[in-house]
Amino acid sequence: MAMDTVIDMADTFGVGKQVHEQEVTKALSREDDSQTVGAPFVDAPRMVCRDVNVYYGEKQAISNVSLDVAEHEVLAMIGPSGCGKSTFLRCLNRMNDTVDICRVTGEILLDGRNIYDKSVDVVPLRAQVGMVFQKPNPFPKSIFENVAYGPKIHGLTNSRFELQDIVEDSLKKAGLWDEVSDRLDQPGTGLSGGQQQRLCIARAVAVRPEVILMDEPCSALDPIATATVEDLITELREHYTIVIVTHNMQQAARISQRTAYFHLGRLIEVNPTDQVFTNPRHRLTEDYITGRFG
């Protein structure tokens, strides 16, 4: 039975969204429709992912994902809860190493080197590929020490003056300097939620990353703080490559150049963001964008 027929039957007979997804997935499997739709590969990519699989024990969470991340782009990853987008994001700087039962196969290349090679040290890797989490998590230190911590432990400065310059520059890039320059010795935990998230972005920027990963960075923020962070992401793209996971499709449409849609651990479609939201090439993407499930 063709996938379109399955979907039409689900609509006609009022099948619930869970059954809908199960039937669609079965149809995809029968049709061997596992090829990603769109343009997962780009010229001169910053990161290259090939045939990435992720397992938690015996359960497979990510299936054969191949995707490039272009330099100086914002790549948004969208999809229903539990579809694997955050799991895949954490593969890009080996955050999944912290989960004992997690196993990753395939290749993820940064500057031509597989980051899962046994010789790769994850500490400098996570400086190259920084992470901003869903909930702001400033250290219980001063604003200055929050930003200075990374450059200190990575030996990026030779003097207090250099460190001060890095802190100031990072806070300016995070759009926070004007708000905190006169109270750098105060606790970072005393800032508002939006300010704390920008402080965490400044902390990530301070170690001079090549790529910044963001996992739902605005989900805990109010609309005003969200708009500020979105403007910041657009500005940061001039200097960094950014991969962001978001449940907010309007946010993805506003800030990203390409959007990748994940469904049940598979990369279904990746295309320029305008095309994904106005003319998706895969029926699953269209169903998610239009709210038929998810």
C-alpha positions as CSV (number, residue, x, y, z in Angstrom):
1,M,0.0,0.0,0.0
2,A,1.4,3.4,-0.9
3,M,2.3,5.8,1.9
4,D,-0.2,8.4,0.6
5,T,-2.9,5.8,0.8
6,V,-2.1,5.0,4.4
7,I,-2.2,8.6,5.4
8,D,-5.5,9.2,3.6
9,M,-7.0,6.2,5.3
10,A,-5.9,7.5,8.6
11,D,-7.6,10.8,7.9
12,T,-10.8,9.2,6.6
13,F,-11.3,6.9,9.5
14,G,-10.1,9.2,12.2
15,V,-7.2,7.1,13.3
16,G,-5.3,8.6,16.3
17,K,-1.9,10.2,15.9
18,Q,-0.1,7.2,17.4
19,V,-1.6,4.7,15.0
20,H,-1.1,7.3,12.2
21,E,2.6,7.4,12.8
22,Q,2.9,3.6,13.1
23,E,1.2,3.1,9.8
24,V,3.2,5.7,8.1
25,T,6.4,4.2,9.4
26,K,5.3,0.7,8.2
27,A,4.6,2.2,4.8
28,L,7.9,3.8,4.6
29,S,9.6,0.6,5.5
30,R,7.7,-1.4,2.9
31,E,8.6,1.1,0.2
32,D,12.2,1.2,1.4
33,D,11.8,5.0,1.5
34,S,14.8,5.5,3.7
35,Q,16.7,7.9,1.4
36,T,16.9,11.4,2.8
37,V,15.0,13.9,0.7
38,G,16.8,17.1,-0.1
39,A,20.4,18.3,0.1
40,P,22.1,16.8,3.2
41,F,25.6,17.5,1.7
42,V,27.2,20.9,1.1
43,D,30.3,22.3,-0.4
44,A,33.2,22.9,2.0
45,P,31.3,21.7,5.1
46,R,32.5,22.5,8.6
47,M,31.3,19.1,9.9
48,V,30.7,15.9,8.0
49,C,28.4,13.1,9.4
50,R,28.2,9.8,7.6
51,D,26.0,6.8,8.4
52,V,25.7,7.7,12.1
53,N,23.8,5.2,14.3
54,V,23.2,5.6,18.0
55,Y,22.2,2.7,20.3
56,Y,21.1,2.8,24.0
57,G,21.8,-0.8,24.9
58,E,19.8,-2.8,22.4
59,K,17.6,0.0,21.3
60,Q,18.5,2.0,18.2
61,A,17.8,5.7,18.6
62,I,19.4,7.1,15.4
63,S,19.5,5.2,12.1
64,N,22.0,5.9,9.3
65,V,22.0,9.6,9.4
66,S,24.3,11.4,6.9
67,L,24.4,15.1,7.0
68,D,26.9,18.0,6.4
69,V,26.9,21.2,8.5
70,A,28.0,24.2,6.4
71,E,30.4,26.9,7.6
72,H,28.6,30.0,8.9
73,E,25.1,28.6,8.7
74,V,22.4,28.0,11.3
75,L,21.1,24.5,10.8
76,A,17.8,23.9,12.6
77,M,16.8,20.3,13.6
78,I,13.0,19.8,14.1
79,G,10.7,16.9,14.7
80,P,8.3,15.3,17.2
81,S,9.4,14.6,20.8
82,G,11.6,11.5,20.9
83,C,12.5,11.6,17.2
84,G,16.3,11.7,18.0
85,K,17.2,15.2,17.1
86,S,18.8,16.0,20.6
87,T,20.5,12.6,20.6
88,F,22.0,13.4,17.2
89,L,23.0,16.9,18.4
90,R,24.9,15.4,21.4
91,C,26.8,13.1,19.0
92,L,28.5,16.2,17.5
93,N,30.7,16.8,20.5
94,R,30.5,13.4,22.1
95,M,28.2,14.4,24.9
96,N,26.7,10.9,24.6
97,D,29.9,9.5,26.0
98,T,28.6,10.4,29.4
99,V,25.9,7.7,29.0
100,D,27.3,4.3,29.8
101,I,24.9,2.3,27.6
102,C,25.2,4.6,24.6
103,R,27.1,3.4,21.5
104,V,27.7,5.5,18.4
105,T,28.8,4.1,15.0
106,G,29.6,5.8,11.7
107,E,31.8,8.9,11.1
108,I,31.6,12.5,12.3
109,L,34.4,14.6,10.9
110,L,35.6,17.9,12.1
111,D,38.4,19.4,10.1
112,G,38.7,16.1,8.3
113,R,39.3,14.1,11.5
114,N,36.8,11.6,12.9
115,I,35.9,12.9,16.4
116,Y,35.2,9.3,17.5
117,D,38.7,8.2,16.8
118,K,40.2,6.7,20.0
119,S,43.1,9.2,19.8
120,V,40.7,12.2,20.1
121,D,40.7,14.0,23.5
122,V,37.1,15.0,24.3
123,V,38.2,18.0,26.4
124,P,39.6,20.1,23.5
125,L,36.9,18.7,21.3
126,R,34.2,20.2,23.5
127,A,36.0,23.5,23.3
128,Q,36.0,23.3,19.5
129,V,32.3,22.2,19.5
130,G,30.6,24.1,22.3
131,M,27.2,23.4,23.8
132,V,24.4,25.6,25.1
133,F,21.7,23.6,27.0
134,Q,18.0,23.9,27.3
135,K,18.1,25.3,30.8
136,P,20.6,28.1,31.6
137,N,23.3,26.6,33.8
138,P,25.7,29.3,35.0
139,F,28.5,28.2,37.4
140,P,28.1,29.3,41.1
141,K,30.8,31.9,40.4
142,S,30.9,35.6,39.4
143,I,29.9,36.7,36.0
144,F,33.6,37.3,35.2
145,E,34.7,33.8,36.4
146,N,31.9,32.1,34.5
147,V,33.3,33.4,31.2
148,A,37.0,33.2,32.3
149,Y,36.8,29.6,33.4
150,G,37.1,28.0,30.0
151,P,40.0,30.1,28.7
152,K,41.8,29.4,32.0
153,I,41.6,25.6,31.9
154,H,42.4,25.5,28.2
155,G,45.4,27.7,28.6
156,L,44.2,30.3,26.1
157,T,45.7,33.3,27.9
158,N,49.1,34.3,29.3
159,S,48.1,37.2,31.4
160,R,45.3,38.8,33.3
161,F,45.0,41.5,30.7
162,E,44.4,38.9,27.9
163,L,41.8,37.2,30.1
164,Q,40.0,40.4,30.7
165,D,40.0,41.1,26.9
166,I,38.5,37.6,26.2
167,V,35.8,38.1,28.9
168,E,34.8,41.5,27.5
169,D,34.8,40.3,23.9
170,S,32.8,37.2,24.7
171,L,30.2,39.2,26.7
172,K,29.9,41.7,23.8
173,K,29.4,38.8,21.3
174,A,26.7,37.5,23.6
175,G,25.0,40.9,23.7
176,L,25.5,41.1,27.5
177,W,28.4,43.5,28.1
178,D,26.4,46.7,28.4
179,E,24.1,45.1,31.0
180,V,26.8,43.6,33.3
181,S,30.0,45.5,32.7
182,D,29.7,47.3,36.0
183,R,29.0,44.2,38.1
184,L,31.3,41.5,36.8
185,D,32.1,40.4,40.3
186,Q,28.5,39.6,41.1
187,P,27.1,36.0,40.9
188,G,26.0,34.8,37.5
189,T,23.2,33.0,39.1
190,G,21.7,36.4,40.1
191,L,21.0,37.3,36.5
192,S,17.6,37.0,34.8
193,G,16.8,33.8,32.9
194,G,17.5,35.4,29.5
195,Q,20.7,37.0,30.8
196,Q,21.9,33.7,32.3
197,Q,21.4,32.0,28.9
198,R,23.4,34.7,27.2
199,L,26.1,34.3,29.9
200,C,26.2,30.6,29.0
201,I,26.6,31.6,25.3
202,A,29.4,33.9,26.3
203,R,31.0,31.1,28.2
204,A,30.8,28.8,25.1
205,V,32.2,31.6,22.9
206,A,35.1,32.3,25.2
207,V,37.0,29.1,24.3
208,R,37.0,30.1,20.6
209,P,34.8,27.3,19.2
210,E,34.4,26.4,15.6
211,V,30.8,25.1,16.1
212,I,28.2,26.0,18.7
213,L,25.4,23.4,19.5
214,M,22.2,24.7,21.0
215,D,19.6,22.3,22.5
216,E,16.3,24.2,22.9
217,P,18.1,27.3,24.1
218,C,14.9,29.4,24.4
219,S,12.4,26.9,25.8
220,A,12.8,28.2,29.3
221,L,12.7,31.9,28.3
222,D,9.9,34.5,28.0
223,P,9.1,36.0,24.5
224,I,11.3,39.1,25.0
225,A,14.3,37.1,26.1
226,T,13.7,34.6,23.3
227,A,13.7,37.4,20.7
228,T,17.0,38.7,22.2
229,V,18.7,35.3,21.9
230,E,17.4,34.8,18.4
231,D,18.9,38.1,17.3
232,L,22.1,37.0,19.0
233,I,22.2,33.7,17.1
234,T,21.8,35.6,13.8
235,E,24.8,37.8,14.7
236,L,26.9,34.9,15.9
237,R,26.5,33.2,12.5
238,E,29.0,35.6,11.1
239,H,31.7,34.0,13.3
240,Y,30.5,30.5,14.0
241,T,28.6,27.5,12.7
242,I,25.5,26.9,14.7
243,V,23.3,23.8,15.0
244,I,20.1,24.3,17.0
245,V,17.4,21.8,18.1
246,T,14.1,23.5,18.5
247,H,10.4,22.5,18.9
248,N,9.4,26.0,17.8
249,M,9.0,25.9,14.1
250,Q,8.5,29.6,13.8
251,Q,11.9,30.0,15.5
252,A,13.5,27.6,13.0
253,A,11.9,29.6,10.2
254,R,13.3,32.9,11.6
255,I,16.9,32.0,12.3
256,S,18.1,29.1,10.2
257,Q,19.3,28.8,6.6
258,R,18.7,25.0,6.4
259,T,16.2,22.8,8.3
260,A,16.5,19.1,9.0
261,Y,13.4,17.1,9.9
262,F,13.8,14.0,12.0
263,H,11.2,11.2,12.4
264,L,11.6,8.2,14.7
265,G,15.4,8.3,14.6
266,R,15.8,8.9,10.9
267,L,16.7,12.1,8.9
268,I,13.7,12.4,6.6
269,E,14.4,15.7,4.9
270,V,16.9,18.5,4.9
271,N,16.6,21.5,2.7
272,P,16.7,25.3,2.7
273,T,14.5,26.5,5.5
274,D,12.1,28.4,3.2
275,Q,11.5,25.3,1.1
276,V,11.0,23.1,4.1
277,F,8.2,25.3,5.5
278,T,6.6,26.3,2.2
279,N,7.1,23.3,-0.1
280,P,8.4,20.3,1.8
281,R,9.4,17.4,-0.4
282,H,8.5,14.6,1.9
283,R,4.9,13.8,3.1
284,L,6.1,13.2,6.7
285,T,7.7,16.7,6.8
286,E,4.5,18.2,5.4
287,D,2.3,16.4,8.0
288,Y,4.5,17.7,10.8
289,I,4.7,21.2,9.5
290,T,0.9,21.4,9.0
291,G,0.2,19.9,12.4
292,R,-1.3,16.6,11.3
293,F,0.9,14.9,13.9
294,G,3.7,15.7,16.3
